[in-house]
Amino acid sequence: MTASEKPILIAGGGIGGLAAALGLAQKGFRSILLEKASALGEIGAGIQLGPNAFHAFDHLGVGEAARNMAVYIDQLRLMDALTAQEICHVDLHEAFRERFGNPYAVVHRGDLHGVFLKACRDSALIDLRVSSEVVGYDQDGASVTAHLAGGERVTGSLLIGADGLWSNVRQQVTADGPPRVSGHTTYRSVIPTEEMPEDLRWNAATLWAGPKCHIVHYPLSGWKVFNLVVTYHNDAPEPVAGKPVSEEEVMQGFRHVHERAQNIIRHGKDWRLWVLCDRDPSERWIDGRVALLGDAAHPMLQYFAQGACQAMEDAVCLSHMLAHHDDHAVALENYRAQRFPHTARVQLLSRAIGEHIYHPAGEHARLRNAIMSAKSQEEWCNDLAWIYGSRGVNG
Ligand SMILES: Cc1cc2nc3c(=O)[nH]c(=O)nc-3n(C[C@H](O)[C@H](O)[C@H](O)COP(=O)(O)OP(=O)(O)OC[C@H]3O[C@@H](n4cnc5c(N)ncnc54)[C@H](O)[C@@H]3O)c2cc1C
């Protein structure tokens, strides 16, 4: 596609939408980003970034800024929440970094979003508009027009639906109804480092796996705070996002785990609850001049810690394809053909990880411990190469 065409419209100003705007700007394309909220921002929690995220940062032109705000952890550590014993860990030092060409890190979502937002604001090619909910679109052979909730119409050459789990754009592209409610309830808290139990202030992304529940913690923001995410498979029937809850309610799903693991939860405060949703992979990402990206295309459970990383890879791939193909239809189809199998694998494996690593009980859990504790560091790297070694675009 040529950069002289009408601007490309992007619905959604989350990590995926901002990454898409930056990727397009790197290739000389103008974009108009339409965000529903009255301000651009992210929730105050943490996010893990595999080496593949750093490959994407470099493509998107924010490599240095992203590297400056990250906490570089030493390990991915798996604990048995019933015995408080380590099952295994993945060492993230030199051998891992050399293998994948980049580090593994954790960051505050606000900091990451801020890096993307500043780069978008600094670009003359990106027009950021808030209070602009996209409710639908229509298109002819030459352009696509986004319909906004207030009645306004905005016309561009393409429309990228980066409007998240509850995407309106997806509903018009696929008409496949609401996402699947997983029945897993996640509670999030961020606590000052001095309030984290001293013997657990590890420089690691730590996961305590117990029957139908797990706890994740890691340091953030230059070690000022710890991110806590605890999840309980309680068959919750309805989707919920960000509802404040008491510590008592959080504790309900964790009374059966080791005292040391329960103690982590007691230090949390201002807990908020999400009932997690995902979807089965669906190949339908494109409708003429409209394409889906990020959670709108492939919403997944967070168990691989890859949703945002995959959204960034989508942005790299989409901008690459648009820059390399004159015909937008060929570019969008190549984007879909490369990204669909990869993201579908992450979606399905995220579910499988929940079932077989995060939440098993009894014999199933003993089998997990036996298999995972027997792996060498080299085997871990081999197992993870397909995801951490990805550059977002092949060839
Ligand atoms: C508990 C938890 C932990 C996670 N941990 C990790 C992790 O460690 N690593 C990782 O990589 N990923 C993680 N993820 C996944 C990651 O948060 C998401 O995959 C990622 O944020 C998706 O980005 P997105 O831009 O596609 O969607 P969103 O972040 O949902 O952004 C969508 C944006 O679009 C806006 N919007 C919505 N509808 C409209 C509309 N109709 N018109 C205009 N704007 C609209 C929204 O306001 C929002 O700004 C986690 C998720 C959860 C729930």
The ligand as a Tripos MOL2 file, in Angstrom:
@<TRIPOS>MOLECULE
LIG
   53    58     1     0     0
SMALL
NO_CHARGES

@<TRIPOS>ATOM
      1 C1         -4.8120  -10.7590   34.7380 C.3       1 LIG1
      2 C2         -4.1420  -10.5520   33.4070 C.ar      1 LIG1
      3 C3         -2.7570  -10.6140   33.3230 C.ar      1 LIG1
      4 C4         -2.1300  -10.4820   32.0780 C.ar      1 LIG1
      5 N1         -0.7700  -10.5650   32.0380 N.ar      1 LIG1
      6 C5         -0.1400  -10.4390   30.8380 C.ar      1 LIG1
      7 C6          1.2820  -10.5300   30.7690 C.ar      1 LIG1
      8 O1          1.9580  -10.7330   31.7950 O.2       1 LIG1
      9 N2          1.8770  -10.3820   29.5440 N.ar      1 LIG1
     10 C7          1.1520  -10.1360   28.4010 C.ar      1 LIG1
     11 O2          1.7390  -10.0050   27.3250 O.2       1 LIG1
     12 N3         -0.2050  -10.0550   28.4490 N.ar      1 LIG1
     13 C8         -0.8640  -10.1920   29.6300 C.ar      1 LIG1
     14 N4         -2.2220  -10.0880   29.6780 N.ar      1 LIG1
     15 C9         -2.9770   -9.8600   28.4390 C.3       1 LIG1
     16 C10        -2.9530   -8.4000   28.0180 C.3       1 LIG1
     17 O3         -3.3700   -7.5720   29.0870 O.3       1 LIG1
     18 C11        -3.9090   -8.1880   26.8360 C.3       1 LIG1
     19 O4         -3.7660   -9.2320   25.9030 O.3       1 LIG1
     20 C12        -3.5940   -6.8610   26.1340 C.3       1 LIG1
     21 O5         -3.7250   -5.7980   27.0350 O.3       1 LIG1
     22 C13        -4.5270   -6.6800   24.9380 C.3       1 LIG1
     23 O6         -4.3230   -5.4070   24.3820 O.3       1 LIG1
     24 P1         -5.3550   -4.8180   23.3210 P.3       1 LIG1
     25 O7         -4.8390   -3.4650   22.9910 O.co2     1 LIG1
     26 O8         -5.5820   -5.8050   22.2430 O.co2     1 LIG1
     27 O9         -6.7400   -4.7140   24.1010 O.3       1 LIG1
     28 P2         -7.1210   -3.7970   25.3420 P.3       1 LIG1
     29 O10        -5.9770   -3.6370   26.2690 O.co2     1 LIG1
     30 O11        -8.3780   -4.3490   25.8980 O.co2     1 LIG1
     31 O12        -7.4010   -2.3680   24.7010 O.3       1 LIG1
     32 C14        -8.5610   -2.0980   23.9810 C.3       1 LIG1
     33 C15        -8.7520   -0.5830   23.9580 C.3       1 LIG1
     34 O13        -9.8410   -0.2920   23.1030 O.3       1 LIG1
     35 C16       -10.7460    0.5760   23.7480 C.3       1 LIG1
     36 N5        -12.0490    0.2680   23.1610 N.ar      1 LIG1
     37 C17       -12.8690   -0.7790   23.4560 C.ar      1 LIG1
     38 N6        -13.9230   -0.7900   22.6250 N.ar      1 LIG1
     39 C18       -13.7660    0.2640   21.7910 C.ar      1 LIG1
     40 C19       -14.5050    0.7560   20.6800 C.ar      1 LIG1
     41 N7        -15.6110    0.1340   20.2780 N.pl3     1 LIG1
     42 N8        -14.0690    1.8550   20.0470 N.ar      1 LIG1
     43 C20       -12.9140    2.4810   20.4240 C.ar      1 LIG1
     44 N9        -12.1750    2.0490   21.4700 N.ar      1 LIG1
     45 C21       -12.5790    0.9390   22.1280 C.ar      1 LIG1
     46 C22       -10.6020    0.2650   25.2110 C.3       1 LIG1
     47 O14       -11.0270    1.3540   26.0080 O.3       1 LIG1
     48 C23        -9.1100    0.0040   25.3160 C.3       1 LIG1
     49 O15        -8.3790    1.1970   25.4800 O.3       1 LIG1
     50 C24        -2.8960  -10.2500   30.9080 C.ar      1 LIG1
     51 C25        -4.2820  -10.1570   30.9930 C.ar      1 LIG1
     52 C26        -4.9090  -10.3110   32.2200 C.ar      1 LIG1
     53 C27        -6.3990  -10.2460   32.2840 C.3       1 LIG1
@<TRIPOS>BOND
     1     1     2 1
     2     2     3 ar
     3     2    52 ar
     4     3     4 ar
     5     4     5 ar
     6     4    50 ar
     7     5     6 ar
     8     6     7 ar
     9     6    13 1
    10     7     8 2
    11     7     9 ar
    12     9    10 ar
    13    10    11 2
    14    10    12 ar
    15    12    13 ar
    16    13    14 ar
    17    14    15 1
    18    14    50 ar
    19    15    16 1
    20    16    17 1
    21    16    18 1
    22    18    19 1
    23    18    20 1
    24    20    21 1
    25    20    22 1
    26    22    23 1
    27    23    24 1
    28    24    25 2
    29    24    26 1
    30    24    27 1
    31    27    28 1
    32    28    29 2
    33    28    30 1
    34    28    31 1
    35    31    32 1
    36    32    33 1
    37    33    34 1
    38    33    48 1
    39    34    35 1
    40    35    36 1
    41    35    46 1
    42    36    37 ar
    43    36    45 ar
    44    37    38 ar
    45    38    39 ar
    46    39    40 ar
    47    39    45 ar
    48    40    41 1
    49    40    42 ar
    50    42    43 ar
    51    43    44 ar
    52    44    45 ar
    53    46    47 1
    54    46    48 1
    55    48    49 1
    56    50    51 ar
    57    51    52 ar
    58    52    53 1
@<TRIPOS>SUBSTRUCTURE
     1 LIG1         1 GROUP 0 **** ****
